[in-house]
Amino acid sequence: MVKNRSDIFIICGEKSGDTHGSFLVKELLKINPSLKIHCWGGDMMEKAGAKLIQNYNSYNVMGFLEVFLKLNYLSKKLNECKKHILELNPRVILLIDFPGFNLRIAKFSKINNFNVHYYIPPKAWAWNKKRVKILSKFTDMIYSILPFELEFFRSNGCEIKYVGNPIFNQVTNLKTNKKSSQKIISLLPGSRKAEIKYSLPIFIKLCKELSSYKFLVCAVNNIPKRDYSSIQNIKNVKLIFDDTYNSVSSSDLAIVMSGTASLEVAYLNIPHAVVYKTSKLSYLIAKLLVRVKYFSLTNLILNKKVVNEFIQDDFNIDKLILEIERLSDSEVISEIQDDYLKIKKVIGVKNSSKEVAESLIKSL
């Protein structure tokens, strides 16, 4: 029998997964410093102590059309990952989010008798419900960071635990920065190249139109700096890399590309609007498939419109300017922040990284 060359093999495919994975790696090594942890992930997991085999920048593709155009390339990456799994023979495989890739890995891994755990499962309750059948059949344990998911996954035969949300630990102890007299707006254009491609042109127009405002553009190091060059030379713009929490907390309001960032901004107690844009074809496909009332987690958690969402053609400067005016009203701000408190109560105070780490250790 092939020797276990790895204790835990973690696979994620984007910046947020790498961030969550890094906190998890730290917790795992705190419990057992001798653990052999390997990953397909990013720099943060590597810095935390995992052995990085493949950086997610080499296989991260977003959008229906974009994935279709790179099917052959992604197939090669899948086969490469499967090869690494067989070579390392890990005692546990942990998949983090990134369902298009990781669900295929889950099936392969379970067929080959590996112990498969899934952290942050795909949102099968929103679209592509057949994914829940794959999860029930090919995973041993699922770790959810959204409390409302439990009933759906359990009713479909999955073993699942609610472990709290990573944002609680990442944001809770952050001190709010003192705001200047000038109106400051944080812009969060996303953490993927495709998101940057569609959001920056609109944000550039907004910054030029509202010249009396100061804009903090929250950039990420996994995107080449040249991709931000079109916005960073605007006079009232400051480009800040990988310091989103401090940037947002020093702002009066934020405009956020849909994703985890919406919940992070809510935790920072900053009024915000959610935006999203992709290729026309990808959006049309998504409209046919997605079966949820809201895009943002801020709204989904309370199942109500806490923040306004500007999706596809609605993501334009005219509507954003009106929303910025609305978010300057003290009564509107108070109502939004009251809902933020309700969200925090629903999320709870669990340390998700610690919860997952302890469960993984028990399963070894």
N, C-alpha and C positions, 0 to 999 in steps of 0.2 A: 504493500500500500504506500502511496506517495506521502511523504512526511509533510506535516503542517509547517509551511515556511512563514505563514502569517497567522496571527490570532484574529485580527479583524481587518477586513478589506472594505473600505468606504468608497462609494461611487456617487459623485454629484456632477452637475453639468453647467453650473453658473455661479455668479458671485455670491448670491444669497446662500446657496447650498454650501459653498466653501466657508462662508462666515459661520453658519450654524455648525458645520463639521469641525471647525477649528475650536469652538467652545467645547464641543463634545470630546475631541481628542485630549484637550487639557484635563477634562474631568476624568477620562479613562486613565490617563497616565498618573493622575493624582491618586487614584485608587490602586493602580498597579503599574509602577514605573517601568517594569520589565516587559510590558506588552509590546508585541510586534504589530504595528498598525501600518497598513499600506493604503494608498488611495489613488483614485483617478479624481482629481480635484484641482486645487489651486495653491497659490503661495501661502495663504493663511493657514491651511491645514498643515502644510509643510513646516511653517514656522512654529506651529503648535507641537510638532513632534512626530507627524506621520511621514512615512516614506512616499514621496510623490513619484508616481510612475508616469502619469500623463496629465498635462495641464488641460483644463476644460476649454481653454481658448482654441484648442485644436479640433474640438468636436461639437462646440455649442452652435446650434443653428435654430433660429426662431422664425415662426410663420409657416403656414401650410404650403404656400408656393415655394418658399425658400428651402424647406425640407425636401419637397418633391424634386427640386433641381439638384439636390446634393445626395440623393438616395444611395448611389453607388459608393460615394465617399463615406457616408455614415455607416453603410453596411460593412465596409472594411474596418472602421473603428469599432463596431460591435464585435466583430470577429477577433480583433486585437484584444479587446477587453476580456472576452471569453477565454482566450489563450492565457492571459495573465491569471485569471481565476484558477484555471486548471494547474498552472505552474506553481502558484503560491499555495493552493489547497487551503484556504483560510478556514478557521473554525467557525467564523460567523461572517456573513456578508451583510453590510448595512447600506441600503440604497436611500439617498436623500433627494426627494422631489424629482424633477427632470424625467417625467413619466414616459415620454416617447422613446427614450433610450432605456431607462431603468426597468420598465415592465418587461422588455425583451430579455434583459439580464436576469430578472427574477425568474422567468420561465425556464431559461437555460440552467440557472443555478439550482433550482429545486429539482428539475429532471435529473441533474447530476448529484443529487442527494446532499446539497449544501443547506445549512441553516440560514434562512433568508429573513431579514428584518427590514422594515420600510419606515423611514422617518419623513414625515410630511407627505402623505399619500396624495395621488392625483385627485383632483376635484371631480370625481365621477358623479357626484350628486348634481353637478352643474351641466356636464355634457359627457358624451361617450360612456354611458352607463356600463357597457360591456367590460370596461376596465376593472370594475369591482369584482367580476367573476375571475379575472386573472389574479387579482390580489388574494381572493379567498382560497384559490387553488394553489398558488405558488409562493405564498409568504407564510412565515410562522408567527410573526407579530408585526403589528402596525402601530406606530406612535403618532398620534394626532396632536396638532397644536391649535385646533379649532374645536371648541366643545360641542358645537352643534353637529359635527360630523359623526359622532359616536353612534347615534341611533341608526343612521343610514347604513354605515358599514356593518354594524352588528346584525342588522336585519337581513343583510346579504351574506352572512356566514363568515365574516372576518373576525379574527382575534385582534382587538384594538384596545389601546390605552390612551387616555387623555393625559398628556405629560406637562401641560401648561404651554405657554408661548415664549419662545426665546427672547422676544422683545422686552418682556417684563424685566429680565435681568440686565439686558443691554442698555436700557433707557432709564430705568427707575431712579438710579442714583446720580444721574446727570444733573448738574446745576444749570439753571436757566441763566443765560448770559444777559447782561444789561443791554437794553436796546438804545440806539441812538435817537436823536430827535428826527432824523430823516427816516422816511418810510422805507422799510426793508422788506423785500419779497425774495424768498428762496425758490429757486427753480430746480426741480429734480427731473432731469430729462431721461432717466432710466440707466440701467447698467449693462445693456446689450447694444451692440452696434446698430441693429435694426431699429431699436427704440430711439437712439440718438439721431438716426437718419431722418425720422419723421417728426420728432419733437423740436429739434434745434431751429429749423427754419422759422417755425411759428414763434418760438421764444425770442429769436432775434428781432422779429418785427415788433413784438411786445415791448422789449427793452428800448427800442428806438422810439416807439410811440409814447411811452411813459418815461420821458427823459428826466423828470424830477424825482423819480424813485431810484433807489439803489437795489440792484439785483445780485444775489449770491447764487451762482450756478454750481450745483453740487456735482462735481465730476468724480469719475472712478478711474483708478490706475489700470484696470484691465482693458480700458479703451485707449487706443493711441492718442497722445496729446494733440496730434495734428487734426484729429476729428473735431476738436473743440475750437480750432483756430478762427472759425468764422464768427464766433461770439465773444471770444476773450478780448478782442481789441475795441469793443464798444465802451465808450467812456464811463457809463454808469454801471458797468458789469465787473464783478470780481469772481474769478474762477477759482474754486477751492477743491482740492483733490482729497478724497477719502476722509472727510471730516464733516459728514452730513449732519450728525446730531448737533454739534456745536453751531453749525451754520443755521440750521432750522430753528434752534432754540433762541438765536439772537434776532430772529425775524418777526415781523408783524403777522405775516401770513405766508403760505406756501402753495405752489402749484406743482402737483405730483403726478408723474407717469404711473398709471395703475399697476399695482403689485403690492408687495410687502411694505413698501415705503409709506403707503397711506396709513397703515396701522401704526407705524413708527412715529409719524408726524402727529397722529392722534395722542399717542402716549406722551409726546413732548408738549401737548396741550396747545398746539398752534393751529388756528383756523386754516383750512386748506380746501382746495378744489382738486378733483381727480381728472386727469386727461388720458386719452389713449388714441393712438393712430397706427395703422399698419397699411400694407398694400391693399388695394381695393378688392382683389381676389380673395386674399386671406380674410378680410373683414366680411365679405359676402358668405364665405364658407362658415365662418364663426357664427354669423347671425342665424344660419340654418341649423347649427348644431347646439349652440349654447342655450340652456333653459333656466336662466336665473334672472331675477329682477334687477340686480345690481352688479356692477363690475368690481367695486372696491370692497376690501375686507371691512373697512370702517362701517359701511352700510350693511354688508352681509351679516355681520355678527349680531347686530340689533334688528335686522330685517326691517329697516326703515331708512329713509333718506336723511342721513346725518350730514353728509357733504354732497355738493352737487357734482355730477359727472358730465364731462364733455368728451364724447366719443366720436371718433372719425371726423365727419364734416362739421360737427358741432365744436370741435377743437379748433377754434379760430380766435383771432385777437379781439374782434368785436365782442364776442360773448365773454371772453376772459376779462376784458376791461369792465364790463358790467358786473361780473362776479367779484372783481377786486373792490369795486365800490360797495357791493353788498357786504363783503367781509370786513368792511371798515365800520359797520354799524355795531355799536356796543351790545344791543339786544340780540342781534344775530350771533355775535361771538359768544355771549353768555349761554345761549341755547345750545350751541354746538359743544361748548365745553362741558355742559351738564351731561350731554350724551357721551362724551369721552369718559366721564366718570363711570357711567353705566357699563361701558365697554370694558373698563379695567376690572370692574367687579365680576363680569362674566368670565374674563380671562383667568382671574385668580392669581395666586402668588407662588405657584410651583416653579422650581428651577428645572426647566425642561432638559437641559444638558445633563444635569445630575441624574434625573429620573431615567433618561435613556441609557446613560453610562452604566448605572447600577443594574438595569435589566439586561444589558449586553453581557456584563460580567457574569451574571447568574446563568446565562445561557451557554457560556463557554464550556 
